[in-house]
């Protein structure tokens, strides 16, 4: 039987997903997704794969959160202080 992380990996190999889309596709709580993604970020290199993160961005001023280590959605833009920030998108890619 597939684990939750196996189902997350399968979904992320097909196309990029936000944390909300992952929770809906896999059937887990939205608040649990980031913990699973943190674990996958550490464990995927052992399978010659990597968690690729398309950074969050602010639609108001087009600021991109490139240097952010946290995987969750930022609460507001540091440039324009807008609170409507597009969440990061995740995918699993081959490291080779």
C-alpha positions as CSV (number, residue, x, y, z in Angstrom):
1,X,0.0,0.0,0.0
2,X,1.2,3.5,-0.8
3,X,2.1,5.9,2.0
4,X,1.0,9.5,2.1
5,X,4.4,10.6,0.9
6,X,4.4,8.1,-2.0
7,X,1.0,9.6,-3.1
8,X,2.4,13.1,-2.8
9,X,5.4,12.2,-4.9
10,X,3.2,10.6,-7.5
11,X,1.1,13.7,-7.8
12,X,4.2,16.0,-7.9
13,X,5.8,13.9,-10.6
14,X,2.8,14.6,-12.9
15,X,2.7,18.4,-12.6
16,X,3.4,21.2,-10.1
17,X,1.0,21.6,-7.2
18,X,0.5,24.1,-4.4
19,X,0.1,22.9,-0.8
20,X,-3.7,23.2,-1.1
21,X,-3.8,21.2,-4.3
22,X,-1.6,18.5,-2.7
23,X,-3.9,18.2,0.3
24,X,-6.9,17.9,-2.0
25,X,-5.2,15.4,-4.3
26,X,-3.9,13.1,-1.6
27,X,-6.7,13.6,0.9
28,X,-4.8,15.0,3.9
29,X,-5.2,18.1,6.0
30,X,-3.7,21.3,4.4
31,X,-1.7,21.9,7.6
32,X,0.0,18.5,7.4
33,X,1.4,19.1,3.8
34,X,4.4,21.2,4.7
35,X,5.7,18.7,7.2
36,X,5.6,16.0,4.5
37,X,7.2,18.3,2.0
38,X,10.1,19.1,4.4
39,X,10.7,15.3,4.8
40,X,10.6,14.7,1.1
41,X,13.1,17.6,0.5
42,X,15.6,15.7,2.8
43,X,14.8,12.1,1.6
44,X,14.4,12.5,-2.2
45,X,18.1,12.9,-2.9
46,X,18.6,9.3,-1.7
47,X,16.4,8.3,-4.7
48,X,18.2,10.6,-7.2
49,X,15.3,13.0,-7.2
50,X,14.7,16.5,-5.8
51,X,11.8,18.6,-4.6
52,X,11.7,21.6,-6.9
53,X,10.1,24.7,-5.5
54,X,8.6,27.4,-7.7
55,X,8.8,30.4,-5.3
56,X,5.8,32.3,-4.0
57,X,5.2,35.7,-5.7
58,X,3.3,38.8,-5.1
59,X,0.8,39.6,-7.9
60,X,0.6,43.3,-6.9
61,X,4.3,44.2,-7.4
62,X,5.6,41.0,-8.9
63,X,8.1,40.4,-6.0
64,X,9.4,36.8,-6.1
65,X,10.4,35.1,-2.8
66,X,13.5,33.5,-4.2
67,X,15.7,33.3,-1.1
68,X,13.1,31.8,1.2
69,X,13.9,28.5,2.9
70,X,10.5,27.9,4.4
71,X,8.1,26.0,2.2
72,X,4.9,27.6,3.4
73,X,3.1,30.6,1.9
74,X,4.4,33.9,3.1
75,X,1.9,36.0,5.0
76,X,2.7,39.3,3.2
77,X,5.0,40.9,0.6
78,X,8.0,42.6,2.1
79,X,8.0,45.2,-0.8
80,X,4.4,46.4,-1.0
81,X,2.9,44.8,2.2
82,X,0.2,43.1,0.1
83,X,-1.3,40.1,1.9
84,X,-2.6,38.4,-1.3
85,X,0.5,36.3,-2.1
86,X,0.5,33.5,-4.6
87,X,1.7,30.3,-2.8
88,X,4.8,28.3,-3.9
89,X,4.3,25.4,-6.3
90,X,6.1,22.1,-5.8
91,X,7.2,19.3,-8.1
92,X,9.4,16.2,-8.0
93,X,12.2,16.1,-10.6
94,X,15.0,13.7,-11.4
95,X,18.3,14.9,-10.0
96,X,20.2,13.3,-12.9
